[in-house]
Amino acid sequence: MSGSRRRIGEQLTARQQEVILLVAQGLSNKEIARRLNISEGTVKIHLHTIYHHLGLRNRTALTAFVHGGRAD
């Protein structure tokens, strides 16, 4: 398991991990909300929490982090 994936698994819930994978696939907040049957507001809250826990600033940094690139 890569360091990035291990770090994600240790700090985030299963739902937050789902959100990360969908962001990394290029889905918008609206698309993620529909796919997970949650509100866009809930997606935004998940993303805020994810960014905080992983020390990232935005979805571009999150996508790079997931794909093994530089996170900042």
mmCIF file of the N, C-alpha and C atoms, coordinates in Angstrom:
data_MODEL
# 
_entry.id   MODEL 
# 
loop_
_atom_site.group_PDB 
_atom_site.id 
_atom_site.type_symbol 
_atom_site.label_atom_id 
_atom_site.label_alt_id 
_atom_site.label_comp_id 
_atom_site.label_asym_id 
_atom_site.label_entity_id 
_atom_site.label_seq_id 
_atom_site.pdbx_PDB_ins_code 
_atom_site.Cartn_x 
_atom_site.Cartn_y 
_atom_site.Cartn_z 
_atom_site.occupancy 
_atom_site.B_iso_or_equiv 
_atom_site.pdbx_formal_charge 
_atom_site.auth_seq_id 
_atom_site.auth_comp_id 
_atom_site.auth_asym_id 
_atom_site.auth_atom_id 
_atom_site.pdbx_PDB_model_num 
ATOM 1   N N  . MET A 1 1  ? 0.850   -1.185 0.000   1.00 0.00 ? 1  MET A N  1 
ATOM 2   C CA . MET A 1 1  ? 0.000   0.000  0.000   1.00 0.00 ? 1  MET A CA 1 
ATOM 3   C C  . MET A 1 1  ? 0.885   1.234  0.000   1.00 0.00 ? 1  MET A C  1 
ATOM 4   N N  . SER A 1 2  ? 0.605   2.189  -0.868  1.00 0.00 ? 2  SER A N  1 
ATOM 5   C CA . SER A 1 2  ? 1.431   3.386  -0.939  1.00 0.00 ? 2  SER A CA 1 
ATOM 6   C C  . SER A 1 2  ? 1.254   4.232  0.309   1.00 0.00 ? 2  SER A C  1 
ATOM 7   N N  . GLY A 1 3  ? 2.214   5.104  0.577   1.00 0.00 ? 3  GLY A N  1 
ATOM 8   C CA . GLY A 1 3  ? 2.136   5.983  1.727   1.00 0.00 ? 3  GLY A CA 1 
ATOM 9   C C  . GLY A 1 3  ? 0.904   6.866  1.693   1.00 0.00 ? 3  GLY A C  1 
ATOM 10  N N  . SER A 1 4  ? 0.550   7.366  0.512   1.00 0.00 ? 4  SER A N  1 
ATOM 11  C CA . SER A 1 4  ? -0.623  8.219  0.372   1.00 0.00 ? 4  SER A CA 1 
ATOM 12  C C  . SER A 1 4  ? -1.893  7.471  0.741   1.00 0.00 ? 4  SER A C  1 
ATOM 13  N N  . ARG A 1 5  ? -2.035  6.283  0.221   1.00 0.00 ? 5  ARG A N  1 
ATOM 14  C CA . ARG A 1 5  ? -3.249  5.503  0.499   1.00 0.00 ? 5  ARG A CA 1 
ATOM 15  C C  . ARG A 1 5  ? -3.318  5.094  1.972   1.00 0.00 ? 5  ARG A C  1 
ATOM 16  N N  . ARG A 1 6  ? -2.193  4.749  2.547   1.00 0.00 ? 6  ARG A N  1 
ATOM 17  C CA . ARG A 1 6  ? -2.157  4.383  3.968   1.00 0.00 ? 6  ARG A CA 1 
ATOM 18  C C  . ARG A 1 6  ? -2.575  5.580  4.804   1.00 0.00 ? 6  ARG A C  1 
ATOM 19  N N  . ARG A 1 7  ? -2.040  6.745  4.469   1.00 0.00 ? 7  ARG A N  1 
ATOM 20  C CA . ARG A 1 7  ? -2.362  7.970  5.201   1.00 0.00 ? 7  ARG A CA 1 
ATOM 21  C C  . ARG A 1 7  ? -3.855  8.285  5.103   1.00 0.00 ? 7  ARG A C  1 
ATOM 22  N N  . ILE A 1 8  ? -4.436  8.116  3.942   1.00 0.00 ? 8  ILE A N  1 
ATOM 23  C CA . ILE A 1 8  ? -5.868  8.354  3.762   1.00 0.00 ? 8  ILE A CA 1 
ATOM 24  C C  . ILE A 1 8  ? -6.663  7.382  4.632   1.00 0.00 ? 8  ILE A C  1 
ATOM 25  N N  . GLY A 1 9  ? -6.315  6.118  4.586   1.00 0.00 ? 9  GLY A N  1 
ATOM 26  C CA . GLY A 1 9  ? -7.037  5.095  5.335   1.00 0.00 ? 9  GLY A CA 1 
ATOM 27  C C  . GLY A 1 9  ? -6.982  5.290  6.833   1.00 0.00 ? 9  GLY A C  1 
ATOM 28  N N  . GLU A 1 10 ? -5.907  5.840  7.332   1.00 0.00 ? 10 GLU A N  1 
ATOM 29  C CA . GLU A 1 10 ? -5.752  6.040  8.768   1.00 0.00 ? 10 GLU A CA 1 
ATOM 30  C C  . GLU A 1 10 ? -6.520  7.247  9.279   1.00 0.00 ? 10 GLU A C  1 
ATOM 31  N N  . GLN A 1 11 ? -6.716  8.253  8.464   1.00 0.00 ? 11 GLN A N  1 
ATOM 32  C CA . GLN A 1 11 ? -7.269  9.517  8.933   1.00 0.00 ? 11 GLN A CA 1 
ATOM 33  C C  . GLN A 1 11 ? -8.716  9.774  8.560   1.00 0.00 ? 11 GLN A C  1 
ATOM 34  N N  . LEU A 1 12 ? -9.236  9.071  7.582   1.00 0.00 ? 12 LEU A N  1 
ATOM 35  C CA . LEU A 1 12 ? -10.552 9.413  7.052   1.00 0.00 ? 12 LEU A CA 1 
ATOM 36  C C  . LEU A 1 12 ? -11.545 8.265  7.118   1.00 0.00 ? 12 LEU A C  1 
ATOM 37  N N  . THR A 1 13 ? -12.819 8.630  7.147   1.00 0.00 ? 13 THR A N  1 
ATOM 38  C CA . THR A 1 13 ? -13.886 7.629  7.167   1.00 0.00 ? 13 THR A CA 1 
ATOM 39  C C  . THR A 1 13 ? -14.022 6.974  5.795   1.00 0.00 ? 13 THR A C  1 
ATOM 40  N N  . ALA A 1 14 ? -14.751 5.887  5.762   1.00 0.00 ? 14 ALA A N  1 
ATOM 41  C CA . ALA A 1 14 ? -15.007 5.198  4.491   1.00 0.00 ? 14 ALA A CA 1 
ATOM 42  C C  . ALA A 1 14 ? -15.730 6.120  3.516   1.00 0.00 ? 14 ALA A C  1 
ATOM 43  N N  . ARG A 1 15 ? -16.684 6.909  4.006   1.00 0.00 ? 15 ARG A N  1 
ATOM 44  C CA . ARG A 1 15 ? -17.430 7.826  3.143   1.00 0.00 ? 15 ARG A CA 1 
ATOM 45  C C  . ARG A 1 15 ? -16.503 8.903  2.576   1.00 0.00 ? 15 ARG A C  1 
ATOM 46  N N  . GLN A 1 16 ? -15.633 9.432  3.410   1.00 0.00 ? 16 GLN A N  1 
ATOM 47  C CA . GLN A 1 16 ? -14.689 10.436 2.933   1.00 0.00 ? 16 GLN A CA 1 
ATOM 48  C C  . GLN A 1 16 ? -13.760 9.842  1.879   1.00 0.00 ? 16 GLN A C  1 
ATOM 49  N N  . GLN A 1 17 ? -13.385 8.596  2.052   1.00 0.00 ? 17 GLN A N  1 
ATOM 50  C CA . GLN A 1 17 ? -12.551 7.930  1.061   1.00 0.00 ? 17 GLN A CA 1 
ATOM 51  C C  . GLN A 1 17 ? -13.307 7.769  -0.259  1.00 0.00 ? 17 GLN A C  1 
ATOM 52  N N  . GLU A 1 18 ? -14.604 7.495  -0.182  1.00 0.00 ? 18 GLU A N  1 
ATOM 53  C CA . GLU A 1 18 ? -15.421 7.412  -1.401  1.00 0.00 ? 18 GLU A CA 1 
ATOM 54  C C  . GLU A 1 18 ? -15.415 8.755  -2.126  1.00 0.00 ? 18 GLU A C  1 
ATOM 55  N N  . VAL A 1 19 ? -15.593 9.831  -1.362  1.00 0.00 ? 19 VAL A N  1 
ATOM 56  C CA . VAL A 1 19 ? -15.598 11.169 -1.950  1.00 0.00 ? 19 VAL A CA 1 
ATOM 57  C C  . VAL A 1 19 ? -14.263 11.445 -2.638  1.00 0.00 ? 19 VAL A C  1 
ATOM 58  N N  . ILE A 1 20 ? -13.175 11.089 -1.995  1.00 0.00 ? 20 ILE A N  1 
ATOM 59  C CA . ILE A 1 20 ? -11.846 11.290 -2.581  1.00 0.00 ? 20 ILE A CA 1 
ATOM 60  C C  . ILE A 1 20 ? -11.733 10.582 -3.931  1.00 0.00 ? 20 ILE A C  1 
ATOM 61  N N  . LEU A 1 21 ? -12.148 9.343  -3.985  1.00 0.00 ? 21 LEU A N  1 
ATOM 62  C CA . LEU A 1 21 ? -12.041 8.586  -5.241  1.00 0.00 ? 21 LEU A CA 1 
ATOM 63  C C  . LEU A 1 21 ? -12.867 9.222  -6.354  1.00 0.00 ? 21 LEU A C  1 
ATOM 64  N N  . LEU A 1 22 ? -14.036 9.733  -6.004  1.00 0.00 ? 22 LEU A N  1 
ATOM 65  C CA . LEU A 1 22 ? -14.885 10.364 -7.017  1.00 0.00 ? 22 LEU A CA 1 
ATOM 66  C C  . LEU A 1 22 ? -14.308 11.701 -7.473  1.00 0.00 ? 22 LEU A C  1 
ATOM 67  N N  . VAL A 1 23 ? -13.727 12.460 -6.554  1.00 0.00 ? 23 VAL A N  1 
ATOM 68  C CA . VAL A 1 23 ? -13.045 13.706 -6.938  1.00 0.00 ? 23 VAL A CA 1 
ATOM 69  C C  . VAL A 1 23 ? -11.891 13.380 -7.880  1.00 0.00 ? 23 VAL A C  1 
ATOM 70  N N  . ALA A 1 24 ? -11.132 12.349 -7.543  1.00 0.00 ? 24 ALA A N  1 
ATOM 71  C CA . ALA A 1 24 ? -9.982  11.958 -8.364  1.00 0.00 ? 24 ALA A CA 1 
ATOM 72  C C  . ALA A 1 24 ? -10.410 11.497 -9.758  1.00 0.00 ? 24 ALA A C  1 
ATOM 73  N N  . GLN A 1 25 ? -11.662 11.053 -9.892  1.00 0.00 ? 25 GLN A N  1 
ATOM 74  C CA . GLN A 1 25 ? -12.197 10.658 -11.198 1.00 0.00 ? 25 GLN A CA 1 
ATOM 75  C C  . GLN A 1 25 ? -12.706 11.863 -11.986 1.00 0.00 ? 25 GLN A C  1 
ATOM 76  N N  . GLY A 1 26 ? -12.676 13.047 -11.357 1.00 0.00 ? 26 GLY A N  1 
ATOM 77  C CA . GLY A 1 26 ? -13.079 14.261 -12.048 1.00 0.00 ? 26 GLY A CA 1 
ATOM 78  C C  . GLY A 1 26 ? -14.530 14.652 -11.880 1.00 0.00 ? 26 GLY A C  1 
ATOM 79  N N  . LEU A 1 27 ? -15.247 14.007 -10.977 1.00 0.00 ? 27 LEU A N  1 
ATOM 80  C CA . LEU A 1 27 ? -16.651 14.338 -10.774 1.00 0.00 ? 27 LEU A CA 1 
ATOM 81  C C  . LEU A 1 27 ? -16.799 15.653 -10.012 1.00 0.00 ? 27 LEU A C  1 
ATOM 82  N N  . SER A 1 28 ? -17.857 16.385 -10.331 1.00 0.00 ? 28 SER A N  1 
ATOM 83  C CA . SER A 1 28 ? -18.166 17.633 -9.627  1.00 0.00 ? 28 SER A CA 1 
ATOM 84  C C  . SER A 1 28 ? -18.848 17.303 -8.291  1.00 0.00 ? 28 SER A C  1 
ATOM 85  N N  . ASN A 1 29 ? -18.973 18.309 -7.442  1.00 0.00 ? 29 ASN A N  1 
ATOM 86  C CA . ASN A 1 29 ? -19.675 18.094 -6.170  1.00 0.00 ? 29 ASN A CA 1 
ATOM 87  C C  . ASN A 1 29 ? -21.103 17.612 -6.407  1.00 0.00 ? 29 ASN A C  1 
ATOM 88  N N  . LYS A 1 30 ? -21.750 18.187 -7.397  1.00 0.00 ? 30 LYS A N  1 
ATOM 89  C CA . LYS A 1 30 ? -23.129 17.802 -7.721  1.00 0.00 ? 30 LYS A CA 1 
ATOM 90  C C  . LYS A 1 30 ? -23.198 16.332 -8.154  1.00 0.00 ? 30 LYS A C  1 
ATOM 91  N N  . GLU A 1 31 ? -22.265 15.927 -8.998  1.00 0.00 ? 31 GLU A N  1 
ATOM 92  C CA . GLU A 1 31 ? -22.230 14.532 -9.454  1.00 0.00 ? 31 GLU A CA 1 
ATOM 93  C C  . GLU A 1 31 ? -21.923 13.575 -8.303  1.00 0.00 ? 31 GLU A C  1 
ATOM 94  N N  . ILE A 1 32 ? -21.015 13.972 -7.429  1.00 0.00 ? 32 ILE A N  1 
ATOM 95  C CA . ILE A 1 32 ? -20.682 13.147 -6.267  1.00 0.00 ? 32 ILE A CA 1 
ATOM 96  C C  . ILE A 1 32 ? -21.903 13.004 -5.371  1.00 0.00 ? 32 ILE A C  1 
ATOM 97  N N  . ALA A 1 33 ? -22.602 14.109 -5.136  1.00 0.00 ? 33 ALA A N  1 
ATOM 98  C CA . ALA A 1 33 ? -23.802 14.086 -4.301  1.00 0.00 ? 33 ALA A CA 1 
ATOM 99  C C  . ALA A 1 33 ? -24.842 13.126 -4.869  1.00 0.00 ? 33 ALA A C  1 
ATOM 100 N N  . ARG A 1 34 ? -25.057 13.198 -6.151  1.00 0.00 ? 34 ARG A N  1 
ATOM 101 C CA . ARG A 1 34 ? -26.034 12.293 -6.788  1.00 0.00 ? 34 ARG A CA 1 
ATOM 102 C C  . ARG A 1 34 ? -25.605 10.831 -6.661  1.00 0.00 ? 34 ARG A C  1 
ATOM 103 N N  . ARG A 1 35 ? -24.336 10.581 -6.926  1.00 0.00 ? 35 ARG A N  1 
ATOM 104 C CA . ARG A 1 35 ? -23.832 9.210  -6.890  1.00 0.00 ? 35 ARG A CA 1 
ATOM 105 C C  . ARG A 1 35 ? -23.938 8.606  -5.489  1.00 0.00 ? 35 ARG A C  1 
ATOM 106 N N  . LEU A 1 36 ? -23.672 9.421  -4.458  1.00 0.00 ? 36 LEU A N  1 
ATOM 107 C CA . LEU A 1 36 ? -23.676 8.915  -3.080  1.00 0.00 ? 36 LEU A CA 1 
ATOM 108 C C  . LEU A 1 36 ? -24.998 9.154  -2.363  1.00 0.00 ? 36 LEU A C  1 
ATOM 109 N N  . ASN A 1 37 ? -25.948 9.776  -3.061  1.00 0.00 ? 37 ASN A N  1 
ATOM 110 C CA . ASN A 1 37 ? -27.261 10.062 -2.498  1.00 0.00 ? 37 ASN A CA 1 
ATOM 111 C C  . ASN A 1 37 ? -27.159 10.914 -1.228  1.00 0.00 ? 37 ASN A C  1 
ATOM 112 N N  . ILE A 1 38 ? -26.352 11.981 -1.329  1.00 0.00 ? 38 ILE A N  1 
ATOM 113 C CA . ILE A 1 38 ? -26.194 12.951 -0.250  1.00 0.00 ? 38 ILE A CA 1 
ATOM 114 C C  . ILE A 1 38 ? -26.323 14.345 -0.854  1.00 0.00 ? 38 ILE A C  1 
ATOM 115 N N  . SER A 1 39 ? -26.412 15.366 -0.019  1.00 0.00 ? 39 SER A N  1 
ATOM 116 C CA . SER A 1 39 ? -26.539 16.724 -0.542  1.00 0.00 ? 39 SER A CA 1 
ATOM 117 C C  . SER A 1 39 ? -25.174 17.276 -0.964  1.00 0.00 ? 39 SER A C  1 
ATOM 118 N N  . GLU A 1 40 ? -25.221 18.295 -1.823  1.00 0.00 ? 40 GLU A N  1 
ATOM 119 C CA . GLU A 1 40 ? -23.971 18.956 -2.218  1.00 0.00 ? 40 GLU A CA 1 
ATOM 120 C C  . GLU A 1 40 ? -23.297 19.571 -0.999  1.00 0.00 ? 40 GLU A C  1 
ATOM 121 N N  . GLY A 1 41 ? -24.081 20.072 -0.061  1.00 0.00 ? 41 GLY A N  1 
ATOM 122 C CA . GLY A 1 41 ? -23.531 20.636 1.163   1.00 0.00 ? 41 GLY A CA 1 
ATOM 123 C C  . GLY A 1 41 ? -22.734 19.609 1.951   1.00 0.00 ? 41 GLY A C  1 
ATOM 124 N N  . THR A 1 42 ? -23.239 18.383 1.984   1.00 0.00 ? 42 THR A N  1 
ATOM 125 C CA . THR A 1 42 ? -22.524 17.316 2.684   1.00 0.00 ? 42 THR A CA 1 
ATOM 126 C C  . THR A 1 42 ? -21.219 16.990 1.971   1.00 0.00 ? 42 THR A C  1 
ATOM 127 N N  . VAL A 1 43 ? -21.223 17.015 0.661   1.00 0.00 ? 43 VAL A N  1 
ATOM 128 C CA . VAL A 1 43 ? -19.988 16.802 -0.097  1.00 0.00 ? 43 VAL A CA 1 
ATOM 129 C C  . VAL A 1 43 ? -18.972 17.879 0.266   1.00 0.00 ? 43 VAL A C  1 
ATOM 130 N N  . LYS A 1 44 ? -19.419 19.125 0.321   1.00 0.00 ? 44 LYS A N  1 
ATOM 131 C CA . LYS A 1 44 ? -18.522 20.231 0.663   1.00 0.00 ? 44 LYS A CA 1 
ATOM 132 C C  . LYS A 1 44 ? -17.943 20.058 2.060   1.00 0.00 ? 44 LYS A C  1 
ATOM 133 N N  . ILE A 1 45 ? -18.766 19.618 2.996   1.00 0.00 ? 45 ILE A N  1 
ATOM 134 C CA . ILE A 1 45 ? -18.274 19.385 4.360   1.00 0.00 ? 45 ILE A CA 1 
ATOM 135 C C  . ILE A 1 45 ? -17.228 18.273 4.359   1.00 0.00 ? 45 ILE A C  1 
ATOM 136 N N  . HIS A 1 46 ? -17.516 17.191 3.643   1.00 0.00 ? 46 HIS A N  1 
ATOM 137 C CA . HIS A 1 46 ? -16.531 16.106 3.539   1.00 0.00 ? 46 HIS A CA 1 
ATOM 138 C C  . HIS A 1 46 ? -15.219 16.626 2.958   1.00 0.00 ? 46 HIS A C  1 
ATOM 139 N N  . LEU A 1 47 ? -15.299 17.412 1.898   1.00 0.00 ? 47 LEU A N  1 
ATOM 140 C CA . LEU A 1 47 ? -14.085 17.929 1.264   1.00 0.00 ? 47 LEU A CA 1 
ATOM 141 C C  . LEU A 1 47 ? -13.307 18.835 2.214   1.00 0.00 ? 47 LEU A C  1 
ATOM 142 N N  . HIS A 1 48 ? -13.999 19.686 2.933   1.00 0.00 ? 48 HIS A N  1 
ATOM 143 C CA . HIS A 1 48 ? -13.323 20.560 3.893   1.00 0.00 ? 48 HIS A CA 1 
ATOM 144 C C  . HIS A 1 48 ? -12.563 19.723 4.926   1.00 0.00 ? 48 HIS A C  1 
ATOM 145 N N  . THR A 1 49 ? -13.214 18.691 5.436   1.00 0.00 ? 49 THR A N  1 
ATOM 146 C CA . THR A 1 49 ? -12.592 17.806 6.427   1.00 0.00 ? 49 THR A CA 1 
ATOM 147 C C  . THR A 1 49 ? -11.395 17.074 5.822   1.00 0.00 ? 49 THR A C  1 
ATOM 148 N N  . ILE A 1 50 ? -11.556 16.588 4.613   1.00 0.00 ? 50 ILE A N  1 
ATOM 149 C CA . ILE A 1 50 ? -10.477 15.874 3.912   1.00 0.00 ? 50 ILE A CA 1 
ATOM 150 C C  . ILE A 1 50 ? -9.271  16.791 3.731   1.00 0.00 ? 50 ILE A C  1 
ATOM 151 N N  . TYR A 1 51 ? -9.514  18.001 3.229   1.00 0.00 ? 51 TYR A N  1 
ATOM 152 C CA . TYR A 1 51 ? -8.416  18.943 3.021   1.00 0.00 ? 51 TYR A CA 1 
ATOM 153 C C  . TYR A 1 51 ? -7.691  19.209 4.336   1.00 0.00 ? 51 TYR A C  1 
ATOM 154 N N  . HIS A 1 52 ? -8.450  19.414 5.402   1.00 0.00 ? 52 HIS A N  1 
ATOM 155 C CA . HIS A 1 52 ? -7.859  19.694 6.708   1.00 0.00 ? 52 HIS A CA 1 
ATOM 156 C C  . HIS A 1 52 ? -6.978  18.527 7.181   1.00 0.00 ? 52 HIS A C  1 
ATOM 157 N N  . HIS A 1 53 ? -7.531  17.312 7.150   1.00 0.00 ? 53 HIS A N  1 
ATOM 158 C CA . HIS A 1 53 ? -6.804  16.146 7.643   1.00 0.00 ? 53 HIS A CA 1 
ATOM 159 C C  . HIS A 1 53 ? -5.552  15.841 6.824   1.00 0.00 ? 53 HIS A C  1 
ATOM 160 N N  . LEU A 1 54 ? -5.617  16.084 5.532   1.00 0.00 ? 54 LEU A N  1 
ATOM 161 C CA . LEU A 1 54 ? -4.485  15.755 4.671   1.00 0.00 ? 54 LEU A CA 1 
ATOM 162 C C  . LEU A 1 54 ? -3.566  16.944 4.403   1.00 0.00 ? 54 LEU A C  1 
ATOM 163 N N  . GLY A 1 55 ? -3.921  18.109 4.914   1.00 0.00 ? 55 GLY A N  1 
ATOM 164 C CA . GLY A 1 55 ? -3.088  19.286 4.730   1.00 0.00 ? 55 GLY A CA 1 
ATOM 165 C C  . GLY A 1 55 ? -3.068  19.788 3.300   1.00 0.00 ? 55 GLY A C  1 
ATOM 166 N N  . LEU A 1 56 ? -4.213  19.698 2.633   1.00 0.00 ? 56 LEU A N  1 
ATOM 167 C CA . LEU A 1 56 ? -4.316  20.115 1.239   1.00 0.00 ? 56 LEU A CA 1 
ATOM 168 C C  . LEU A 1 56 ? -5.180  21.364 1.129   1.00 0.00 ? 56 LEU A C  1 
ATOM 169 N N  . ARG A 1 57 ? -5.071  22.057 0.003   1.00 0.00 ? 57 ARG A N  1 
ATOM 170 C CA . ARG A 1 57 ? -5.801  23.316 -0.172  1.00 0.00 ? 57 ARG A CA 1 
ATOM 171 C C  . ARG A 1 57 ? -7.042  23.207 -1.052  1.00 0.00 ? 57 ARG A C  1 
ATOM 172 N N  . ASN A 1 58 ? -7.037  22.278 -2.008  1.00 0.00 ? 58 ASN A N  1 
ATOM 173 C CA . ASN A 1 58 ? -8.143  22.230 -2.967  1.00 0.00 ? 58 ASN A CA 1 
ATOM 174 C C  . ASN A 1 58 ? -8.212  20.864 -3.648  1.00 0.00 ? 58 ASN A C  1 
ATOM 175 N N  . ARG A 1 59 ? -9.214  20.714 -4.516  1.00 0.00 ? 59 ARG A N  1 
ATOM 176 C CA . ARG A 1 59 ? -9.433  19.414 -5.165  1.00 0.00 ? 59 ARG A CA 1 
ATOM 177 C C  . ARG A 1 59 ? -8.322  19.069 -6.150  1.00 0.00 ? 59 ARG A C  1 
ATOM 178 N N  . THR A 1 60 ? -7.659  20.067 -6.716  1.00 0.00 ? 60 THR A N  1 
ATOM 179 C CA . THR A 1 60 ? -6.529  19.789 -7.603  1.00 0.00 ? 60 THR A CA 1 
ATOM 180 C C  . THR A 1 60 ? -5.400  19.140 -6.814  1.00 0.00 ? 60 THR A C  1 
ATOM 181 N N  . ALA A 1 61 ? -5.105  19.694 -5.643  1.00 0.00 ? 61 ALA A N  1 
ATOM 182 C CA . ALA A 1 61 ? -4.067  19.112 -4.782  1.00 0.00 ? 61 ALA A CA 1 
ATOM 183 C C  . ALA A 1 61 ? -4.481  17.727 -4.308  1.00 0.00 ? 61 ALA A C  1 
ATOM 184 N N  . LEU A 1 62 ? -5.767  17.550 -4.023  1.00 0.00 ? 62 LEU A N  1 
ATOM 185 C CA . LEU A 1 62 ? -6.270  16.243 -3.591  1.00 0.00 ? 62 LEU A CA 1 
ATOM 186 C C  . LEU A 1 62 ? -6.101  15.210 -4.694  1.00 0.00 ? 62 LEU A C  1 
ATOM 187 N N  . THR A 1 63 ? -6.443  15.580 -5.918  1.00 0.00 ? 63 THR A N  1 
ATOM 188 C CA . THR A 1 63 ? -6.303  14.661 -7.048  1.00 0.00 ? 63 THR A CA 1 
ATOM 189 C C  . THR A 1 63 ? -4.834  14.290 -7.259  1.00 0.00 ? 63 THR A C  1 
ATOM 190 N N  . ALA A 1 64 ? -3.953  15.277 -7.182  1.00 0.00 ? 64 ALA A N  1 
ATOM 191 C CA . ALA A 1 64 ? -2.520  14.995 -7.322  1.00 0.00 ? 64 ALA A CA 1 
ATOM 192 C C  . ALA A 1 64 ? -2.042  14.071 -6.211  1.00 0.00 ? 64 ALA A C  1 
ATOM 193 N N  . PHE A 1 65 ? -2.515  14.303 -5.002  1.00 0.00 ? 65 PHE A N  1 
ATOM 194 C CA . PHE A 1 65 ? -2.164  13.472 -3.848  1.00 0.00 ? 65 PHE A CA 1 
ATOM 195 C C  . PHE A 1 65 ? -2.581  12.019 -4.087  1.00 0.00 ? 65 PHE A C  1 
ATOM 196 N N  . VAL A 1 66 ? -3.797  11.823 -4.549  1.00 0.00 ? 66 VAL A N  1 
ATOM 197 C CA . VAL A 1 66 ? -4.310  10.476 -4.788  1.00 0.00 ? 66 VAL A CA 1 
ATOM 198 C C  . VAL A 1 66 ? -3.527  9.767  -5.890  1.00 0.00 ? 66 VAL A C  1 
ATOM 199 N N  . HIS A 1 67 ? -3.158  10.513 -6.920  1.00 0.00 ? 67 HIS A N  1 
ATOM 200 C CA . HIS A 1 67 ? -2.440  9.919  -8.037  1.00 0.00 ? 67 HIS A CA 1 
ATOM 201 C C  . HIS A 1 67 ? -0.931  9.884  -7.838  1.00 0.00 ? 67 HIS A C  1 
ATOM 202 N N  . GLY A 1 68 ? -0.502  10.186 -6.606  1.00 0.00 ? 68 GLY A N  1 
ATOM 203 C CA . GLY A 1 68 ? 0.911   10.058 -6.278  1.00 0.00 ? 68 GLY A CA 1 
ATOM 204 C C  . GLY A 1 68 ? 1.763   11.252 -6.631  1.00 0.00 ? 68 GLY A C  1 
ATOM 205 N N  . GLY A 1 69 ? 1.122   12.346 -7.038  1.00 0.00 ? 69 GLY A N  1 
ATOM 206 C CA . GLY A 1 69 ? 1.878   13.546 -7.365  1.00 0.00 ? 69 GLY A CA 1 
ATOM 207 C C  . GLY A 1 69 ? 2.101   14.400 -6.129  1.00 0.00 ? 69 GLY A C  1 
ATOM 208 N N  . ARG A 1 70 ? 2.618   15.551 -6.354  1.00 0.00 ? 70 ARG A N  1 
ATOM 209 C CA . ARG A 1 70 ? 2.864   16.493 -5.264  1.00 0.00 ? 70 ARG A CA 1 
ATOM 210 C C  . ARG A 1 70 ? 1.539   17.014 -4.720  1.00 0.00 ? 70 ARG A C  1 
ATOM 211 N N  . ALA A 1 71 ? 1.426   17.125 -3.410  1.00 0.00 ? 71 ALA A N  1 
ATOM 212 C CA . ALA A 1 71 ? 0.168   17.483 -2.775  1.00 0.00 ? 71 ALA A CA 1 
ATOM 213 C C  . ALA A 1 71 ? -0.010  18.963 -2.535  1.00 0.00 ? 71 ALA A C  1 
ATOM 214 N N  . ASP A 1 72 ? 0.976   19.798 -2.771  1.00 0.00 ? 72 ASP A N  1 
ATOM 215 C CA . ASP A 1 72 ? 0.808   21.225 -2.494  1.00 0.00 ? 72 ASP A CA 1 
ATOM 216 C C  . ASP A 1 72 ? 1.148   22.085 -3.682  1.00 0.00 ? 72 ASP A C  1 
# 
